[in-house]
């Protein structure tokens, strides 16, 4: 079990109330003379005016308990505020009624509906997945977005982050993924767990409107932590979402796609906690354990031998100053299995979704494509598109210097292929849901501009089968 799942001591059956607060520092309370406080234990805080708030034990040493408050610490004083240790860790009530519901960052209903009435409650820290029990990720998840499905395929059980930047349309891409993501075998149960961290009220209204108007909410569980909510909730929200996903996947045999946005806000909350604890900062002020902390979230994706369900993760993060070497994208890249880049240059040219396929990568792509999963020509078409687009971009840069007239005839064809690739393949409407066959058909249409002699990465039988067959259609 992960460290956060430490079981509170059995010898404290009755919660004890303490009025020994030493000091209040930012979102933290320091409580003296506490016996046997457990890491992750939930506490109830009563303010002098009678208001009650919750918190969680972050650290316990030599009788001093450091409590992270879920909410503002305004109104708390060291003399009259009391802290009651409840002897349990944070839990989420789970049942089939989770689907179609909207919760806040602490798992409380936000849609006006009733609380989840269930005797089954799961600890949000979850259990660590035994590497030996992991099943190799496989099977294709169709997102309806050509630049992902063909070029950087999402595989069931994978964790594939999206690296974006401030002002780029990652929220629109996230909403499109929730609406369109599906399995090719419609007989398998599939659902989406969506968690938004530190978003504005405008963004929250956008997501809710999108999910409700398209019917996507019926097969989704939504957790919303707003920017106006306490930042400490952001440390809890992704774990709430993943606990719901694990219940649906491993106890209800469903295939779950978890979308987490924006993980940068999560890491900022981690830094705030570390600063309040006066820890020695790591890179750019982030805590040195941020890699381990992110791993406890990302590694909850996967497939387990003997279980029918699976969890696939798409964390979305905005790179500060578009810096891919920033600790957040850097550490995320080490843990996950690839990345998808959202390009500011493509957005300026009016391309949506502005996904730059060249630096993007899905490391598990080969395990989810090919005959019986997508199509037998998929790998060859992808490789040929990568090569043609890269060559075309080189010719675009060259033509800016010497002029297009100075290019050879074949170079001008590659230039045209690159332009068509961006305008017809990458570019699609926000409500356009393409099947993998439709995406591959567009790819073949673009590659048909090249002579057969240039299609060196596609087997001749596939050129004959798909290119000729397509040319024959009216």
C-alpha positions as CSV (number, residue, x, y, z in Angstrom):
1,X,0.0,0.0,0.0
2,X,1.2,3.5,-0.7
3,X,2.4,5.7,2.1
4,X,-0.8,7.7,2.1
5,X,-2.8,4.6,2.9
6,X,-1.3,4.1,6.3
7,X,-3.9,2.7,8.6
8,X,-4.7,4.9,11.7
9,X,-3.9,3.3,15.0
10,X,-6.5,1.0,16.5
11,X,-6.1,2.2,20.0
12,X,-7.9,5.5,19.4
13,X,-11.5,4.3,19.0
14,X,-13.0,7.6,20.2
15,X,-11.8,10.7,18.4
16,X,-9.8,13.0,20.7
17,X,-10.3,16.8,20.5
18,X,-7.1,18.9,20.8
19,X,-6.9,22.6,21.6
20,X,-3.1,22.6,21.4
21,X,-2.6,24.4,18.1
22,X,0.9,25.8,18.1
23,X,0.6,28.0,15.0
24,X,-1.2,28.6,11.7
25,X,1.0,28.9,8.6
26,X,-0.8,29.4,5.3
27,X,-2.9,26.4,4.7
28,X,-1.3,24.4,7.6
29,X,-2.1,23.9,11.2
30,X,0.6,22.8,13.6
31,X,-0.9,20.8,16.5
32,X,1.2,19.9,19.6
33,X,1.0,16.9,21.9
34,X,-0.8,14.6,19.5
35,X,-0.3,10.9,20.1
36,X,-0.2,8.5,17.1
37,X,-1.5,10.7,14.4
38,X,-1.4,8.8,11.1
39,X,-0.2,10.1,7.7
40,X,-3.3,11.0,5.6
41,X,-5.6,10.8,8.6
42,X,-8.7,13.1,8.3
43,X,-9.3,15.7,11.0
44,X,-12.3,17.9,11.8
45,X,-11.5,21.5,12.7
46,X,-14.0,23.6,14.7
47,X,-13.6,27.3,14.5
48,X,-14.5,29.7,17.3
49,X,-17.8,30.7,15.5
50,X,-18.9,27.0,15.4
51,X,-18.0,26.5,11.7
52,X,-16.5,23.1,10.9
53,X,-13.9,22.4,8.3
54,X,-11.9,19.3,7.3
55,X,-8.2,18.7,7.0
56,X,-5.7,15.9,6.5
57,X,-2.5,15.0,8.4
58,X,0.5,15.7,6.2
59,X,3.2,14.8,8.7
60,X,3.6,13.6,12.3
61,X,6.7,13.6,14.3
62,X,7.6,13.8,18.0
63,X,4.0,14.6,19.0
64,X,3.6,17.4,16.4
65,X,0.9,16.9,13.8
66,X,1.0,19.0,10.7
67,X,-2.6,19.4,9.3
68,X,-3.4,20.5,5.8
69,X,-6.7,22.4,5.8
70,X,-9.3,21.9,3.1
71,X,-10.4,25.5,2.9
72,X,-9.2,28.9,4.1
73,X,-7.6,29.2,7.5
74,X,-9.1,32.7,8.0
75,X,-10.9,32.9,11.3
76,X,-8.7,30.3,13.1
77,X,-6.8,31.2,16.2
78,X,-4.6,29.1,18.3
79,X,-6.6,29.6,21.6
80,X,-10.1,28.7,20.6
81,X,-9.9,26.5,17.5
82,X,-10.1,22.8,18.2
83,X,-8.9,19.8,16.1
84,X,-10.5,16.4,16.3
85,X,-8.6,13.4,14.8
86,X,-11.1,11.0,13.3
87,X,-9.0,7.9,12.9
88,X,-9.7,7.4,9.2
89,X,-8.1,8.5,5.9
90,X,-10.0,10.3,3.1
91,X,-12.5,8.1,1.5
92,X,-15.0,8.3,-1.5
93,X,-18.4,6.5,-1.3
94,X,-18.7,4.5,-4.5
95,X,-21.6,2.9,-6.4
96,X,-23.0,2.6,-9.9
97,X,-24.7,6.0,-9.3
98,X,-21.3,7.8,-9.8
99,X,-22.0,7.9,-13.6
100,X,-23.7,11.0,-14.8
101,X,-22.8,13.0,-11.6
102,X,-20.8,16.1,-11.0
103,X,-18.8,16.5,-7.8
104,X,-16.5,19.2,-6.3
105,X,-12.8,18.6,-5.7
106,X,-13.6,16.8,-2.4
107,X,-16.1,14.4,-3.9
108,X,-19.2,16.3,-2.6
109,X,-22.1,16.7,-5.1
110,X,-22.0,19.8,-7.1
111,X,-24.9,19.2,-9.4
112,X,-27.7,19.6,-6.8
113,X,-28.2,15.9,-6.6
114,X,-28.1,13.7,-3.4
115,X,-24.9,12.3,-1.9
116,X,-23.9,8.9,-3.1
117,X,-25.7,6.5,-0.7
118,X,-23.4,3.6,-0.4
119,X,-21.9,1.6,2.5
120,X,-18.8,0.9,0.3
121,X,-16.2,3.6,0.7
122,X,-12.7,3.4,-0.8
123,X,-9.6,5.1,0.4
124,X,-8.6,7.7,-2.1
125,X,-4.8,6.9,-1.9
126,X,-5.6,3.5,-3.6
127,X,-3.3,0.5,-3.6
128,X,-0.1,0.4,-5.5
129,X,-0.2,-1.9,-8.5
130,X,2.1,-4.8,-8.4
131,X,4.3,-4.6,-11.5
132,X,4.1,-8.4,-11.8
133,X,0.3,-8.2,-12.0
134,X,0.4,-5.5,-14.7
135,X,-0.9,-6.6,-18.1
136,X,0.8,-5.2,-21.2
137,X,-1.3,-2.2,-22.5
138,X,-3.0,-3.1,-25.8
139,X,-6.2,-2.4,-27.8
140,X,-6.9,0.8,-29.6
141,X,-9.0,3.7,-28.1
142,X,-10.5,5.8,-30.8
143,X,-10.6,9.5,-30.0
144,X,-12.0,10.8,-33.3
145,X,-9.0,13.1,-33.7
146,X,-6.9,12.1,-36.7
147,X,-3.5,13.4,-35.4
148,X,-3.9,11.2,-32.3
149,X,-5.6,8.1,-33.7
150,X,-3.3,7.7,-36.7
151,X,0.0,9.4,-35.7
152,X,0.1,9.0,-31.9
153,X,-2.4,6.2,-31.1
154,X,-3.8,6.0,-27.6
155,X,-3.7,2.4,-26.3
156,X,-5.9,1.0,-23.6
157,X,-4.0,1.0,-20.2
158,X,-1.6,3.7,-21.4
159,X,-0.8,7.1,-19.8
160,X,-0.4,9.7,-22.5
161,X,-0.1,13.3,-21.4
162,X,-0.9,16.4,-23.5
163,X,1.7,19.2,-23.2
164,X,0.0,22.6,-23.9
165,X,0.6,26.2,-23.0
166,X,-1.3,29.2,-21.7
167,X,-4.0,30.4,-24.1
168,X,-3.9,27.2,-26.2
169,X,-7.2,25.2,-26.8
170,X,-6.4,22.3,-24.5
171,X,-9.8,22.7,-22.8
172,X,-11.6,22.3,-26.1
173,X,-9.4,19.2,-26.9
174,X,-10.3,17.8,-23.4
175,X,-14.0,18.3,-24.0
176,X,-13.7,16.7,-27.4
177,X,-12.0,13.7,-26.0
178,X,-14.8,13.3,-23.4
179,X,-17.4,13.5,-26.1
180,X,-15.8,11.3,-28.7
181,X,-13.5,8.7,-27.0
182,X,-14.8,5.2,-27.6
183,X,-13.8,1.5,-28.1
184,X,-14.2,0.0,-31.5
185,X,-16.1,-2.9,-29.8
186,X,-19.3,-1.2,-28.7
187,X,-20.3,-4.2,-26.6
188,X,-17.6,-3.3,-24.0
189,X,-18.5,-0.9,-21.2
190,X,-16.6,2.3,-21.6
191,X,-16.8,5.5,-19.5
192,X,-14.8,8.7,-18.8
193,X,-13.7,10.2,-15.5
194,X,-12.9,13.9,-15.9
195,X,-11.2,15.9,-13.2
196,X,-10.5,19.7,-13.6
197,X,-8.0,21.3,-11.2
198,X,-8.0,25.0,-10.5
199,X,-10.1,26.0,-13.5
200,X,-12.2,29.3,-13.7
201,X,-15.9,29.4,-13.3
202,X,-16.1,30.2,-17.1
203,X,-14.2,27.1,-17.9
204,X,-16.3,25.0,-15.6
205,X,-19.5,26.2,-17.2
206,X,-18.0,25.5,-20.7
207,X,-17.2,21.9,-19.7
208,X,-20.6,21.3,-18.1
209,X,-22.5,22.8,-21.1
210,X,-20.4,20.7,-23.5
211,X,-21.0,17.4,-21.5
212,X,-24.7,18.0,-20.9
213,X,-25.7,19.3,-24.4
214,X,-24.0,16.3,-26.1
215,X,-25.1,13.6,-23.7
216,X,-21.5,12.8,-22.8
217,X,-22.3,13.4,-19.1
218,X,-24.4,10.2,-19.0
219,X,-21.3,8.0,-19.3
220,X,-18.9,10.3,-17.3
221,X,-18.0,11.1,-13.7
222,X,-16.9,14.8,-13.3
223,X,-14.9,16.3,-10.5
224,X,-14.5,20.1,-10.7
225,X,-12.1,22.1,-8.5
226,X,-12.4,25.8,-9.2
227,X,-9.6,28.4,-9.0
228,X,-11.7,30.1,-6.2
229,X,-11.7,26.8,-4.2
230,X,-9.0,26.2,-1.7
231,X,-5.8,25.2,-3.5
232,X,-5.4,22.3,-1.0
233,X,-8.4,20.6,-2.6
234,X,-6.3,20.2,-5.7
235,X,-4.1,17.7,-3.9
236,X,-7.1,15.6,-3.2
237,X,-9.1,15.9,-6.5
238,X,-7.1,13.7,-8.8
239,X,-7.0,11.0,-6.2
240,X,-10.8,11.2,-5.8
241,X,-11.2,10.8,-9.6
242,X,-8.8,7.9,-9.8
243,X,-10.6,6.1,-6.9
244,X,-13.9,6.4,-8.8
245,X,-12.1,5.1,-11.9
246,X,-10.6,2.1,-10.0
247,X,-14.0,1.2,-8.7
248,X,-15.6,1.3,-12.1
249,X,-12.7,-0.5,-13.8
250,X,-11.9,-3.3,-11.3
251,X,-15.2,-3.9,-9.6
252,X,-17.6,-3.1,-12.5
253,X,-15.4,-4.4,-15.3
254,X,-15.5,-1.1,-17.3
255,X,-12.8,0.5,-19.5
256,X,-12.2,3.9,-18.1
257,X,-10.5,6.9,-19.7
258,X,-9.3,9.4,-17.0
259,X,-8.6,13.0,-18.1
260,X,-6.9,15.3,-15.6
261,X,-6.5,19.0,-16.4
262,X,-4.5,21.0,-15.5
263,X,-1.8,19.1,-13.7
264,X,0.3,22.4,-13.5
265,X,-2.3,23.7,-11.0
266,X,-1.9,20.5,-9.0
267,X,1.9,21.0,-8.8
268,X,1.5,24.6,-7.8
269,X,-0.6,23.4,-4.8
270,X,2.2,20.9,-3.9
271,X,4.7,23.8,-4.0
272,X,2.4,25.9,-1.7
273,X,2.2,23.0,0.8
274,X,6.0,22.5,0.7
275,X,6.6,26.2,1.2
276,X,4.3,26.3,4.2
277,X,6.1,23.3,5.7
278,X,9.4,25.2,5.2
279,X,10.9,22.3,3.3
280,X,14.1,22.7,1.4
281,X,12.9,23.5,-2.2
282,X,14.0,21.6,-5.2
283,X,14.1,22.8,-8.9
284,X,12.3,26.1,-9.3
285,X,10.9,25.9,-5.8
286,X,9.0,22.7,-6.3
287,X,9.4,20.0,-3.6
288,X,12.1,17.4,-4.2
289,X,9.5,14.6,-3.9
290,X,7.3,15.9,-6.7
291,X,8.5,13.1,-9.1
292,X,7.4,10.5,-6.5
293,X,4.1,12.3,-5.9
294,X,3.2,12.5,-9.6
295,X,4.1,8.9,-10.0
296,X,1.5,7.9,-7.3
297,X,-1.1,9.5,-9.7
298,X,0.1,8.5,-13.1
299,X,1.0,4.9,-12.1
300,X,-2.6,4.2,-11.2
301,X,-3.3,3.7,-14.9
302,X,-3.0,0.3,-16.4
303,X,-4.5,-3.2,-16.8
304,X,-4.3,-6.0,-14.2
305,X,-4.0,-9.7,-15.0
306,X,-7.3,-11.4,-14.3
307,X,-9.4,-8.2,-14.3
308,X,-11.6,-7.3,-17.3
309,X,-11.5,-3.5,-16.7
310,X,-8.7,-1.0,-17.5
311,X,-7.7,2.6,-16.7
312,X,-6.2,4.8,-19.4
313,X,-4.9,8.3,-18.4
314,X,-4.6,11.6,-20.4
315,X,-3.1,14.2,-18.0
316,X,-3.1,17.7,-19.5
317,X,-0.6,20.3,-18.4
318,X,0.3,23.8,-19.4
319,X,4.0,24.3,-19.7
320,X,5.0,27.6,-18.0
321,X,6.5,29.9,-20.7
322,X,6.1,27.0,-23.1
323,X,9.3,25.5,-21.5
324,X,9.4,21.7,-22.0
325,X,12.4,21.6,-19.7
326,X,10.3,23.0,-16.8
327,X,10.1,20.4,-13.9
328,X,6.4,19.7,-14.4
329,X,6.5,18.5,-18.1
330,X,10.0,17.1,-17.5
331,X,9.1,14.8,-14.7
332,X,5.8,13.9,-16.3
333,X,7.7,12.8,-19.4
334,X,9.8,10.4,-17.4
335,X,6.8,8.7,-15.8
336,X,4.4,8.5,-18.7
337,X,4.5,6.7,-22.1
338,X,4.9,9.5,-24.6
339,X,3.4,13.0,-25.0
340,X,1.2,15.0,-27.3
341,X,2.3,18.6,-28.0
342,X,-0.1,21.4,-28.7
343,X,1.6,23.9,-31.0
344,X,1.3,27.7,-30.7
345,X,2.5,28.1,-34.3
346,X,-0.3,25.9,-35.7
347,X,-2.9,27.7,-33.6
348,X,-1.7,31.0,-35.1
349,X,-2.3,29.6,-38.5
350,X,-5.9,28.6,-37.6
351,X,-5.4,24.9,-37.3
352,X,-7.6,23.0,-34.8
353,X,-6.6,20.9,-32.9
354,X,-3.1,22.5,-33.2
355,X,-1.3,19.2,-32.4
356,X,2.3,19.1,-33.7
357,X,2.8,15.4,-34.6
358,X,6.6,15.6,-35.1
359,X,7.7,16.0,-31.5
360,X,4.7,14.0,-30.2
361,X,5.1,10.4,-29.4
362,X,3.1,7.4,-28.2
363,X,5.5,4.8,-27.0
364,X,2.9,2.1,-26.9
365,X,1.4,2.8,-30.3
366,X,2.6,-0.4,-31.9
367,X,0.8,-2.5,-29.3
368,X,-2.6,-1.1,-30.3
369,X,-2.5,-0.9,-34.1
370,X,-2.4,-3.2,-37.0
371,X,-4.6,-5.9,-38.4
372,X,-7.4,-6.8,-36.1
373,X,-7.0,-3.6,-34.1
374,X,-7.0,-0.7,-36.5
375,X,-5.9,-1.7,-40.0
376,X,-3.0,-3.5,-41.6
377,X,-1.6,-0.5,-43.4
378,X,-1.7,1.8,-40.3
379,X,2.0,1.5,-39.3
380,X,3.3,2.1,-42.8
381,X,0.9,5.1,-43.5
382,X,2.0,6.7,-40.2
383,X,5.7,6.3,-41.0
384,X,5.2,7.7,-44.5
385,X,3.2,10.7,-43.2
386,X,5.9,11.5,-40.6
387,X,8.6,11.4,-43.3
388,X,6.6,13.4,-45.9
389,X,5.5,16.0,-43.4
390,X,9.1,16.5,-42.0
391,X,10.5,16.7,-45.6
392,X,7.7,19.2,-46.5
393,X,8.5,21.4,-43.5
394,X,12.2,21.4,-44.5
395,X,11.2,22.6,-48.0
396,X,8.9,25.2,-46.5
397,X,11.8,26.7,-44.5
398,X,14.1,26.5,-47.6
399,X,11.5,28.2,-49.9
400,X,11.3,31.1,-47.4
401,X,15.0,31.7,-48.2
402,X,15.4,30.9,-51.9
403,X,11.8,31.0,-53.1
404,X,9.5,28.2,-54.1
405,X,10.6,28.6,-57.8
406,X,14.0,27.4,-56.9
407,X,12.8,24.0,-55.5
408,X,12.8,20.9,-57.6
409,X,9.5,19.4,-58.8
410,X,9.5,16.7,-56.2
411,X,10.4,19.2,-53.5
412,X,7.3,21.3,-54.5
413,X,5.2,18.2,-54.2
414,X,6.5,17.6,-50.6
415,X,5.7,21.2,-49.8
416,X,2.1,20.7,-51.1
417,X,1.9,17.5,-49.0
418,X,2.9,19.4,-45.8
419,X,0.3,22.1,-46.5
420,X,-2.4,19.6,-47.2
421,X,-1.4,17.5,-44.1
422,X,-2.0,20.5,-41.8
423,X,-5.1,21.8,-43.6
424,X,-6.9,18.6,-44.2
425,X,-5.5,15.9,-41.8
426,X,-4.6,17.7,-38.6
427,X,-7.2,20.4,-39.0
428,X,-10.8,19.3,-38.2
429,X,-13.9,20.8,-36.7
430,X,-14.3,20.6,-32.9
431,X,-17.4,18.5,-33.4
432,X,-16.0,16.3,-36.1
433,X,-15.7,12.7,-34.9
434,X,-13.6,10.7,-37.5
435,X,-13.4,7.0,-37.4
436,X,-9.9,5.4,-37.9
437,X,-10.9,4.4,-41.4
438,X,-11.9,8.0,-42.3
439,X,-8.6,9.3,-40.9
440,X,-6.6,6.7,-42.9
441,X,-8.6,7.6,-46.1
442,X,-7.6,11.2,-45.7
443,X,-4.0,10.2,-45.2
444,X,-4.1,8.1,-48.4
445,X,-5.6,11.0,-50.3
446,X,-2.7,13.3,-49.2
447,X,-0.1,10.6,-49.9
448,X,-1.5,10.1,-53.4
449,X,0.2,13.3,-54.4
450,X,3.5,11.5,-54.2
451,X,4.7,9.0,-56.8
452,X,4.9,5.4,-55.9
453,X,8.7,5.6,-55.8
454,X,8.5,8.0,-52.9
455,X,6.3,5.7,-50.8
456,X,9.2,3.8,-49.4
457,X,7.8,3.1,-46.0
458,X,4.6,1.4,-47.1
459,X,4.5,-2.2,-48.4
460,X,3.8,-2.5,-52.1
461,X,0.8,-4.7,-51.5
462,X,-0.8,-1.9,-49.3
463,X,-0.1,0.7,-52.0
464,X,-1.8,-1.5,-54.5
465,X,-4.7,-2.4,-52.1
466,X,-5.5,1.0,-50.7
467,X,-4.2,3.6,-53.1
468,X,-5.6,2.0,-56.2
469,X,-8.9,1.1,-54.5
470,X,-9.3,4.7,-53.4
471,X,-8.4,6.1,-56.8
472,X,-11.2,4.0,-58.3
473,X,-13.9,5.6,-56.2
474,X,-15.7,8.6,-57.7
